[in-house]
């Protein structure tokens, strides 16, 4: 079927069955490449199915291994089914009591209207339904490992480790990089304008002109290399 939601549901149900019947054993690694070849689909429905399985606790995501099957006993599976049914009931009750017809993007618009001049709104998401909001936000953030293709394409920033705490590192690196860029621009233009004025007054020779060109470029490159140390 061509519907991605239906494909995602089919992949989820089949993997769910394989895990609960132990066709997929504990610790077995599930890769996007293998699952794509098995189901003959794109990455998006496979990622969505794996995300649901992670949420259900049937598989775990390890930074060094990827996605692997969780170990379950028969008692664990029974408790899991009971827990899922109870959570479904609570979710239905919650949605009934807090249902709103305003899409998430309208809520984002309200937040952006309340923001003062010079402030920006960031939004992080990983699903297809998050893509319009990621696009509309001043800074769109997507999860690179388990995020949908639509969310990744719409995002300004992609977190490859799916760790939202990495945003702090990104901000530090960005601030330091922009500081170095400004330093290089001011230094390069300042030296060139100085040598230009000295040349117009007959006070600059050829070696000063060479320094204003090649020397400034070398110094700017060396200064830019400091960005590699940003963490």
C-alpha positions in Angstrom: 0.0 0.0 0.0 1.2 3.5 -0.8 0.1 5.2 2.5 3.1 5.7 4.7 1.1 5.5 7.9 -0.3 2.1 6.8 3.2 0.9 5.9 4.5 2.0 9.2 1.7 0.2 11.0 2.3 -3.0 9.0 6.0 -3.0 9.8 5.3 -2.3 13.4 2.8 -5.2 13.7 5.2 -7.6 12.0 8.2 -6.7 14.1 6.0 -6.7 17.2 4.9 -10.2 16.4 8.5 -11.4 15.7 9.7 -10.0 19.0 6.9 -11.3 21.1 7.2 -14.8 19.5 11.0 -14.6 19.9 11.7 -14.9 16.2 13.9 -11.9 16.9 16.0 -12.9 19.8 17.4 -10.8 22.7 20.2 -8.5 21.7 19.6 -9.0 17.9 20.5 -5.8 16.1 17.9 -4.1 13.8 19.4 -1.9 11.1 17.6 0.5 8.8 19.3 -1.1 5.8 18.2 -4.7 6.7 14.7 -3.6 7.5 14.4 -1.6 4.3 15.5 -4.6 2.2 13.1 -6.9 4.1 10.0 -4.8 3.7 11.0 -3.1 0.4 10.2 0.4 1.7 11.9 3.7 2.3 13.5 4.7 5.6 10.6 6.8 6.9 8.0 4.0 7.7 10.8 1.9 9.1 12.0 4.7 11.4 8.4 5.4 12.6 7.9 1.7 13.4 11.2 1.5 15.3 10.2 4.6 17.2 7.0 3.0 18.3 8.8 -0.2 19.3 11.3 1.9 21.4 8.3 3.7 23.0 6.8 0.3 23.8 10.1 -0.9 25.3 10.4 -3.8 22.9 13.7 -2.5 21.5 16.4 -0.3 22.9 18.5 2.4 21.2 22.3 2.2 22.1 24.6 5.0 20.8 27.4 2.5 20.0 25.2 -0.4 18.7 22.0 1.1 17.3 18.6 -0.5 17.8 18.6 -4.0 19.4 15.8 -6.2 20.8 15.1 -6.1 24.5 15.0 -9.3 26.6 11.5 -10.2 27.8 10.1 -13.2 29.7 6.5 -14.4 29.2 5.5 -12.6 32.5 7.1 -9.4 31.2 5.1 -9.6 28.0 1.8 -10.1 29.9 2.6 -7.1 32.1 3.5 -5.1 29.0 0.1 -5.8 27.3 -1.7 -4.9 30.5 0.3 -1.7 30.8 -0.3 -0.7 27.2 -4.1 -1.3 27.5 -4.2 0.9 30.7 -2.2 3.6 29.0 -4.4 3.5 26.0 -7.4 4.0 28.3 -5.7 6.9 30.0 -4.7 8.5 26.7 -8.3 8.3 25.4 -9.5 9.9 28.7 -6.9 12.6 28.5 -7.7 13.4 24.8 -11.4 13.6 25.6 -10.8 16.1 28.4 -8.1 18.3 26.7 -9.0 18.1 23.0 -8.4 21.2 21.1 -9.1 22.0 17.4 -6.1 24.4 17.1 -3.2 22.7 15.3 0.2 22.9 16.8 1.4 25.4 14.2 -1.2 27.9 15.4 0.0 27.6 18.9 3.5 28.3 17.6 2.3 31.4 15.8 0.8 32.7 19.1 4.1 32.1 20.9 6.1 33.9 18.1 3.7 36.9 18.2 4.3 37.2 22.0 8.1 37.2 21.5 9.8 40.5 21.7 12.1 41.9 19.0 15.4 40.1 18.8 14.2 36.9 20.4 13.7 33.6 18.5 11.6 30.5 18.8 13.1 27.0 18.4 11.1 23.8 17.9 12.3 20.3 18.1 10.6 17.3 16.6 11.1 14.0 14.8 7.8 13.0 13.1 6.1 13.8 9.8 3.5 15.8 11.6 6.3 18.0 13.1 7.7 19.1 9.7 5.4 22.1 9.2 6.1 23.4 12.7 9.8 22.9 12.3 9.7 24.8 9.0 7.7 27.7 10.5 9.9 28.1 13.7 12.8 30.5 13.6 15.1 27.6 14.4 13.9 24.1 13.4 15.6 21.1 15.1 15.1 17.5 14.1 16.4 14.2 15.4 18.7 12.6 12.8 18.9 9.0 13.9 15.2 8.2 14.4 13.6 11.3 12.8 11.4 11.1 9.7 12.9 12.3 6.4 10.3 15.1 6.2 11.4 16.5 9.6 15.1 16.2 8.7 14.7 18.0 5.4 12.7 20.8 7.1 15.1 21.4 9.9 17.8 24.0 10.3 19.7 21.8 12.8 19.8 18.0 12.9 20.9 16.2 16.1 22.5 13.0 14.8 22.7 11.5 18.3 19.0 12.2 19.1 20.2 13.9 22.3 18.5 17.3 23.0 21.2 18.2 25.6 23.6 18.6 22.6 21.9 21.9 21.9 24.0 23.5 24.6 27.2 22.4 22.8 25.8 23.7 19.5 25.1 27.1 21.0 28.6 27.4 22.4 30.2 26.4 19.1 28.0 28.8 17.2 28.8 31.7 19.5 32.5 31.1 19.3 32.4 30.6 15.5 30.5 33.9 15.0 32.9 35.7 17.3 35.9 34.4 15.2 34.2 35.4 11.9 33.6 38.9 13.2 37.2 39.2 14.4 38.5 38.1 11.0 36.3 40.5 9.1 37.2 43.5 11.3 40.9 42.6 11.2 41.1 42.0 7.4 39.1 45.1 6.4 41.0 47.3 9.0 44.4 46.3 7.8 43.5 46.7 4.1 41.9 50.1 4.6 44.9 51.2 6.6 47.4 50.1 3.9 45.1 51.6 1.3 45.2 55.0 3.0 49.0 54.8 3.5 49.4 53.9 -0.1 47.3 56.9 -1.2 49.6 59.1 1.0 52.7 57.5 -0.5 53.7 55.9 2.8 53.2 52.2 1.9 55.6 50.0 0.0 55.2 46.7 -1.8 55.9 44.5 1.3 53.2 46.2 3.3 50.8 45.6 0.4 51.8 41.9 0.3 51.2 41.7 4.1 47.8 43.3 3.7 46.9 40.6 1.2 48.7 37.3 1.9 49.6 38.0 5.5 46.1 39.0 6.6 44.7 35.9 4.9 47.2 33.6 6.7 46.5 35.2 10.1 42.7 35.0 9.4 43.0 31.2 8.6 45.1 30.6 11.8 42.5 32.5 13.9 39.7 30.5 12.3 41.3 27.2 13.3 40.5 28.1 16.9 36.9 27.1 16.1 38.1 23.4 16.0 38.6 23.6 19.8 35.0 24.6 20.5 33.1 22.0 22.4 
